[in-house]
Amino acid sequence: MTQTAPGTPPRADDGQRRFASLDPRTGEVVAHHPVHGAAEVRAAVAAGRAAAAFWAGLGFDGRRRRLDAWRRLLVRRLPEFQALISAETGKSADDARTELALVVDHLRWAARQAPRVLGRRRVRSGLLMYNHAASLEYRPLGVVGVIGPWNYPAFTPMGSIAYALAAGNTVVFKPSEHTPGVGVFLAGTFAEVVPEHPVLQAVTGFGETGAALCAAGVDKLAFTGSTATGRAVMAACAATLTPVLLECGGKDALIVAEDADVAAAARGAVWGGLFNAGQTCAGVERVYAADAVYDEFVRLVADKARALRPGGDPDADFGPITTPEQVEVIRSHVADALERGGRAVVGGAESVRPPYVGPVVLVDVPEDAAAATEETFGPVLVVTRVADADEAVRRANALPYGLGAAVFSRDRGEELAARLRCGMVSVNSVLAYASVPGLPFGGVGDSGFGRVHGEDGLREFTYAHAVARKRFKALLDPMTYERGSRTIKRVLRLVRVLHGR
């Protein structure tokens, strides 16, 4: 995910190395940011650890008040925040506004649900421990490190940041080198409502800064990015037994069953595959359409995709590819598919015009082509004809990725969704699960492990703390060397009566 930039970043008057974030639409400098080294990252983690007692000590209600104040501040400054996201990613104003709407909604949910999900509750003590009172609560880990991506520079990392903060942790956030201003904005606005201690900090830089965060002694590291970089993050964290949450790549499939509403499926495929210029980890990249509806589906998709236009102007349907490296990945995938017999029913090699890529819809692509097996991360849809929905499920499950999926079917949606090996499924829609704060988000296989969002996302940044308290002396106490053989016999007789049927 994070890569070292070519050349030597400029130095400020104080000797601090700095680098520029660039507007991918124009190449203009948005701002300069420091390249934080290992010592500075360790200092940030140490400051976060010192602040952890204050933040955890506020309790759920105190943290909720601060998080609610942060949410209101973000809402007041939405135009400024949206403009910053658009400048650093190139995405359209509406796409940036949609991202920020999700940020606000998830922040509110995490702050309000944390007491119910994580607070102390009674647990039944069971047969042998009937004389004990049992309780369970979830306690914050301490300092959480977050390494975020550039494609959704606010929403994606906030899936870790908001939930970790609501659970009582402090956070050190390393944003992508392509979107450092977003991380600085989040930390700066948070400091306005929590000025006492550095509860949320941003450290900026390249891959070395992210590696330093992995080694800086955080209590958990949450990473979003490519599968290859996720493996490197996990290996680095293993040296200190630092647990990790990995949200990695995807090659998400959309299934169009024989009984699908074909028009709705086409709308879903085009939106799920092309919005944000296809730069969505859980976006639609593969479509398996049943033979009975394939021709109609391809026609509708082609008509809708052909009408879309990338650009940097306000009327464009989607923006540029944020990084030059990704443009080359897209170019190679399209070229490989066409060279191996695939056909472009919309666009083609000529659609790649850096920094923009126009819509590309490919058919007849070989099953082992890069465009069908590897994450393209661009506005490219690969549509494959299959005999029926059952074959579509088999094909969808064939890759090592397992992030999200979508199914369009009037009668079999739930059944087909249950058979898909992935973390989330939308039925008769696309990406709906990501917009539901109470649903966990995450994958299996090469798409990573761990969850953000929902109750699972809150518990992800805690540890379970269990207590069993003796209330009175038991008539039968097998948990002592003074128990005698008669006690054990009576306990076993009771077990047979209650549990042996």
C-alpha positions in Angstrom: 0.0 0.0 0.0 2.6 2.5 1.0 5.6 3.0 -1.2 8.8 5.1 -1.0 8.5 8.1 -3.3 11.3 8.6 -5.8 13.8 11.3 -5.1 14.7 13.1 -1.9 11.8 15.0 -0.3 12.6 18.7 0.5 13.7 19.8 3.9 12.1 22.5 5.9 14.2 25.2 7.7 14.2 23.1 10.8 15.8 20.2 8.9 12.7 18.1 8.9 12.3 16.0 5.7 9.0 16.9 4.0 7.0 15.6 1.0 4.2 16.9 -1.1 0.7 15.6 -1.5 -0.4 16.1 -5.1 -3.8 16.6 -6.8 -3.9 13.7 -9.3 -6.1 15.7 -11.6 -3.5 18.5 -12.2 -0.3 17.4 -10.5 -0.4 20.6 -8.4 0.9 20.5 -4.8 -1.9 20.4 -2.2 0.4 20.7 0.8 3.7 19.6 2.2 3.9 17.2 5.2 6.8 15.9 7.4 8.3 12.5 6.9 8.2 11.1 10.4 11.0 8.8 11.2 11.1 5.9 13.7 12.0 8.1 16.7 9.1 10.4 16.0 6.7 7.5 15.6 7.9 5.9 18.9 7.4 9.3 20.6 3.8 9.5 19.3 3.1 6.0 20.6 4.6 6.9 23.9 2.5 10.0 24.1 -0.6 8.0 23.2 0.2 5.6 26.0 0.5 8.4 28.5 -2.9 9.7 27.3 -4.6 6.3 27.4 -5.4 6.4 31.1 -7.1 9.8 30.7 -9.2 8.6 27.7 -10.2 5.3 29.2 -10.9 7.0 32.5 -13.6 9.2 30.9 -15.8 6.1 30.7 -18.3 5.3 28.0 -20.4 8.4 28.7 -17.5 10.8 28.8 -16.0 9.4 25.6 -19.4 9.6 23.9 -19.7 13.3 24.7 -16.3 14.0 23.2 -17.0 11.8 20.1 -20.3 13.4 19.6 -18.7 16.8 19.7 -16.1 15.7 17.1 -18.9 14.4 14.9 -20.7 17.8 15.1 -17.4 19.6 14.3 -16.8 17.4 11.3 -20.4 18.1 10.1 -19.8 21.9 10.4 -16.6 21.6 8.4 -17.8 19.1 5.8 -17.3 21.5 2.8 -13.6 22.0 3.8 -13.1 18.3 4.4 -14.8 17.3 1.1 -12.6 19.7 -0.8 -9.5 18.2 0.8 -10.5 14.7 0.0 -11.3 15.7 -3.6 -7.9 17.5 -3.9 -5.8 14.6 -2.6 -7.7 11.7 -4.3 -9.2 13.5 -7.4 -12.6 12.0 -6.6 -15.7 14.0 -7.5 -17.3 16.2 -4.9 -20.3 13.9 -4.7 -18.2 10.8 -4.2 -16.3 12.7 -1.4 -19.6 13.8 0.2 -20.9 10.3 0.1 -17.7 9.1 1.9 -18.1 11.7 4.6 -21.8 10.9 5.2 -20.6 7.3 6.0 -17.9 8.6 8.3 -20.4 10.6 10.3 -23.0 7.8 10.5 -20.4 5.2 11.7 -18.9 7.6 14.2 -22.3 8.2 15.8 -23.0 4.4 15.9 -19.8 3.5 17.5 -20.0 6.2 20.2 -23.6 5.2 21.1 -23.3 1.4 21.0 -20.0 1.0 22.8 -21.6 0.9 26.3 -24.1 -1.9 25.3 -21.6 -4.0 23.4 -18.5 -3.6 25.7 -19.9 -2.8 29.1 -19.9 -5.1 32.1 -22.6 -7.8 32.0 -23.6 -10.8 34.0 -22.9 -14.3 32.7 -24.6 -17.5 33.9 -22.3 -19.4 36.1 -23.4 -22.9 35.3 -23.9 -26.1 37.3 -20.5 -26.6 39.0 -20.1 -22.9 39.8 -23.7 -22.2 40.9 -22.4 -20.4 44.1 -20.4 -17.9 42.0 -21.4 -14.7 40.3 -19.8 -14.3 36.8 -19.3 -11.2 34.8 -17.7 -10.1 31.6 -16.6 -6.8 30.2 -14.4 -5.7 27.3 -11.5 -3.4 28.1 -9.4 -1.2 25.8 -6.1 -2.6 24.6 -4.2 0.7 25.0 -2.7 2.3 21.9 -3.9 1.2 18.5 -1.9 1.9 15.3 -3.9 2.4 12.1 -2.4 2.4 8.6 -4.9 3.7 6.1 -5.4 3.6 2.3 -5.7 6.4 -0.3 -8.9 5.3 -2.0 -11.3 6.1 0.9 -8.9 8.1 3.0 -11.5 9.1 5.6 -14.1 6.3 5.7 -11.9 3.3 5.6 -9.5 4.2 8.4 -12.4 5.6 10.5 -13.7 2.1 10.6 -10.8 1.4 12.9 -10.3 4.9 14.4 -13.8 5.6 15.5 -14.4 2.1 16.9 -11.0 2.0 18.7 -11.7 5.4 20.3 -15.2 4.5 21.3 -13.7 1.3 23.0 -11.4 3.5 25.1 -8.1 3.3 23.1 -5.8 6.0 21.9 -4.8 6.0 18.3 -1.8 6.7 16.2 -2.8 7.0 12.5 -0.5 6.8 9.6 -2.4 7.9 6.5 -1.4 7.0 2.9 1.4 9.1 1.5 -1.0 10.1 -1.2 -3.6 11.5 1.3 -1.7 12.7 4.3 -3.8 15.9 4.7 -6.9 13.8 5.5 -5.1 12.2 8.4 -3.8 15.5 9.6 -7.3 17.0 9.3 -8.9 14.2 11.4 -6.3 14.4 14.1 -6.5 18.2 14.2 -10.2 18.4 14.4 -10.2 15.7 17.2 -7.7 17.8 19.1 -10.1 20.7 19.1 -12.6 18.7 21.1 -10.1 16.8 23.2 -7.3 19.3 23.8 -6.1 17.9 27.1 -4.1 14.9 25.7 -2.9 13.5 22.3 -5.6 10.8 22.1 -5.6 10.7 18.2 -2.4 11.6 16.4 -1.3 11.5 12.8 2.2 10.5 11.6 2.9 11.1 8.0 5.4 9.6 5.5 6.1 6.7 3.3 6.5 2.9 3.8 9.3 3.5 6.4 6.9 5.4 8.6 4.3 2.6 8.4 7.0 0.0 9.2 8.1 2.1 12.2 4.5 2.1 13.5 4.5 -1.7 13.3 7.6 -1.8 15.5 6.7 1.0 17.9 5.0 -1.0 20.5 1.3 -0.4 19.7 -1.1 -2.9 21.3 -2.8 -3.7 17.9 -2.2 -2.6 14.3 -5.1 -2.2 11.9 -4.0 -2.1 8.3 -5.9 -1.6 5.0 -4.2 -2.1 1.7 -2.9 -4.7 -0.7 -2.6 -8.4 0.3 1.2 -8.3 -0.4 1.7 -5.3 1.9 -0.6 -6.9 4.5 1.7 -9.9 4.6 4.7 -7.6 5.2 2.8 -5.8 8.0 1.9 -9.1 9.7 5.5 -10.3 9.5 6.8 -7.1 11.0 4.2 -7.2 13.8 5.0 -10.9 14.5 8.4 -9.9 15.9 6.8 -8.2 18.9 3.6 -10.4 19.0 1.6 -7.3 18.1 -1.9 -8.5 17.0 -3.1 -7.3 13.6 -6.3 -6.6 11.8 -5.9 -6.9 8.0 -8.3 -5.6 5.4 -6.6 -6.5 2.2 -7.5 -6.9 -1.5 -10.5 -8.3 -3.1 -11.8 -9.5 -6.5 -15.4 -9.3 -5.6 -18.0 -11.1 -7.6 -21.6 -10.2 -8.6 -23.9 -13.1 -9.5 -26.8 -12.5 -11.9 -29.2 -15.5 -11.5 -31.7 -16.7 -14.0 -34.5 -15.1 -12.1 -32.8 -11.8 -11.5 -34.2 -8.3 -12.2 -31.7 -7.8 -15.0 -32.1 -4.0 -15.2 -31.5 -3.7 -11.5 -28.5 -6.1 -11.8 -27.0 -4.0 -14.6 -27.4 -0.8 -12.5 -25.8 -2.4 -9.6 -22.9 -3.8 -11.6 -22.1 -0.5 -13.2 -22.3 1.4 -10.0 -20.4 -1.2 -8.0 -17.7 -1.6 -10.5 -17.2 2.0 -11.8 -17.9 4.5 -9.0 -14.8 6.1 -7.5 -13.1 5.0 -10.8 -13.3 1.4 -9.6 -10.9 2.2 -6.7 -12.9 0.3 -4.1 -11.6 -2.8 -2.3 -15.1 -4.3 -2.2 -16.1 -3.0 -5.6 -17.5 -5.3 -8.3 -14.7 -6.6 -10.5 -16.2 -9.9 -11.7 -19.7 -10.6 -12.9 -21.1 -14.1 -13.5 -24.4 -13.9 -15.5 -26.5 -16.9 -16.1 -26.9 -17.9 -19.7 -30.6 -17.2 -19.7 -30.1 -13.5 -19.0 -26.5 -12.9 -20.2 -27.1 -11.2 -23.5 -29.7 -8.8 -22.1 -27.5 -8.1 -19.1 -24.4 -7.3 -21.2 -26.4 -5.0 -23.4 -27.8 -3.0 -20.5 -24.4 -2.8 -18.8 -22.8 -1.6 -22.0 -25.4 1.1 -22.5 -25.0 2.4 -19.0 -21.2 2.2 -18.9 -20.8 3.9 -22.3 -22.7 6.9 -21.0 -20.2 7.6 -18.1 -17.3 9.9 -18.4 -14.2 10.4 -16.2 -12.7 13.8 -15.6 -11.7 16.5 -13.1 -14.6 18.8 -13.8 -17.7 19.0 -11.6 -19.9 17.3 -14.2 -17.7 14.2 -14.6 -19.1 10.9 -13.4 -15.9 9.9 -11.6 -12.4 11.2 -11.2 -8.9 10.1 -12.0 -6.9 7.1 -10.9 -5.2 8.4 -7.8 -1.8 6.9 -8.3 0.3 6.5 -11.5 1.3 2.9 -10.4 -2.4 1.9 -10.5 -2.9 3.2 -14.0 -0.2 0.8 -15.2 -1.9 -2.2 -13.4 -5.1 -1.3 -15.2 -3.4 -0.9 -18.5 -1.7 -4.3 -18.2 -4.8 -6.2 -17.1 -6.9 -4.8 -20.1 -4.1 -5.5 -22.6 -3.6 -9.0 -21.3 -7.3 -9.8 -21.5 -7.5 -8.5 -25.1 -4.4 -10.2 -26.3 -5.7 -13.5 -25.0 -9.0 -13.4 -26.8 -11.2 -11.2 -24.6 -13.4 -8.6 -26.2 -14.2 -5.1 -25.0 -17.8 -4.2 -25.5 -17.1 -0.8 -23.9 -13.8 1.0 -24.1 -10.5 -0.9 -24.4 -6.8 -0.1 -24.4 -7.6 3.4 -25.6 -9.6 4.0 -22.4 -6.4 4.4 -20.4 -5.5 8.1 -20.7 -3.5 8.9 -17.5 -4.5 10.1 -15.0 -8.0 9.0 -16.3 -9.3 5.6 -17.3 -12.7 5.5 -19.1 -15.2 2.7 -18.5 -14.1 -0.7 -19.8 -16.4 -3.7 -20.0 -14.7 -7.0 -21.0 -16.3 -10.3 -22.1 -15.0 -13.7 -23.2 -11.9 -13.2 -20.9 -10.0 -16.4 -20.2 -10.6 -17.7 -16.7 -6.9 -17.4 -15.7 -6.3 -13.9 -17.2 -5.1 -11.3 -14.8 -8.2 -9.2 -15.3 -10.3 -12.2 -14.0 -8.0 -13.3 -11.1 -6.1 -10.3 -9.8 -7.3 -7.1 -8.3 -7.5 -4.5 -11.0 -8.7 -1.5 -8.9 -10.0 0.5 -11.8 -13.2 1.1 -13.8 -13.1 -2.4 -15.5 -15.8 -5.0 -15.4 -15.3 -8.5 -16.5 -18.6 -10.2 -17.4 -18.6 -14.0 -17.8 -21.3 -16.2 -19.1 -22.2 -19.2 -16.9 -24.8 -22.0 -17.3 -26.6 -21.0 -14.1 -26.3 -19.4 -10.7 -24.9 -22.6 -9.2 -21.9 -22.4 -11.6 -21.6 -18.7 -10.7 -21.2 -19.6 -7.1 -18.5 -22.1 -7.8 -16.6 -19.6 -10.0 -17.0 -16.9 -7.4 -15.5 -19.1 -4.7 -12.6 -20.3 -6.9 -10.2 -17.4 -6.1 -8.3 -17.1 -2.8 -9.9 -13.7 -2.2 -13.0 -13.5 0.0 -14.0 -9.9 0.8 -17.5 -9.1 -0.4 -20.0 -10.2 -3.1 -23.4 -9.4 -4.5 -26.3 -11.6 -5.7 -29.2 -10.6 -7.8 -32.1 -13.1 -7.7 -35.8 -12.8 -7.1 -36.2 -16.1 -5.2 -32.7 -17.5 -4.4 -30.8 -14.5 -3.1 -30.5 -15.7 0.5 -29.6 -19.2 -0.5 -26.9 -18.2 -2.9 -25.5 -15.6 -0.5 -25.1 -18.3 2.2 -23.0 -20.4 -0.2 -20.5 -17.7 -1.0 -17.1 -17.8 0.8 -16.7 -14.1 1.8 -17.2 -11.8 4.6 -20.2 -9.8 3.3 -22.9 -10.2 0.7 -25.5 -7.8 -0.7 -28.7 -9.3 -2.1 -30.3 -7.4 -4.9 -28.0 -4.4 -4.3 -24.3 -3.7 -4.1 -22.1 -2.7 -1.2 -25.1 -2.2 1.1 -23.3 -3.9 4.0 -20.7 -1.2 4.1 -23.3 1.4 4.8 -24.9 -0.4 7.7 -23.0 0.6 10.8 -24.1 -2.5 12.8 -22.7 -5.0 10.2 -19.1 -6.1 10.5 -16.8 -5.5 7.5 -13.9 -7.8 6.6 -12.9 -10.8 4.6 -11.4 -14.2 4.6 -8.5 -15.8 2.8 -6.3 -13.4 0.9 -8.7 -10.6 1.8 -7.4 -10.6 5.4 -9.0 -11.2 8.7 -10.5 -9.3 11.6 -13.5 -6.9 11.4 -14.3 -3.3 11.5 -17.8 -1.8 12.0 -20.5 -3.2 14.1 -20.2 -5.1 17.4 -17.4 -7.1 16.1 -15.6 -3.9 15.2 -15.9 -2.6 18.7 -14.7 -5.8 20.3 -11.8 -6.0 17.8 -10.0 -3.2 19.8 -10.6 -4.7 23.2 -9.7 -7.8 25.3 -12.3 -9.8 27.3 -12.0 -9.4 31.1 -13.9 -12.2 32.9 -14.5 -12.3 36.7 -16.0 -15.1 38.8 -16.9 -14.1 42.4 -17.7 -16.6 45.1 -21.0 -15.7 46.8 -21.4 -18.5 49.3 -20.0 -21.9 50.3 -21.1 -24.7 48.0 -22.7 -27.8 49.3 -20.6 -29.8 46.8 -17.2 -28.3 46.2 -15.1 -30.4 43.8 -12.5 -27.6 43.4 -10.4 -28.5 46.5 -8.2 -31.3 47.7 -10.5 -31.7 50.6 -13.4 -32.7 48.4 -13.3 -36.5 48.9 -14.4 -39.2 46.5 -18.1 -39.0 47.6 -18.2 -35.4 46.4 -17.0 -36.3 42.9 -19.5 -39.2 42.7 -22.4 -36.9 43.6 -21.3 -34.3 41.1 -21.1 -36.9 38.3 -24.5 -38.3 39.4 -25.9 -34.8 39.1 -24.3 -34.3 35.7 -25.8 -37.6 34.4 -29.3 -36.5 35.6 -29.1 -33.0 34.1 -27.1 -33.5 30.9 -27.1 -37.2 30.1 -30.4 -37.4 28.2 
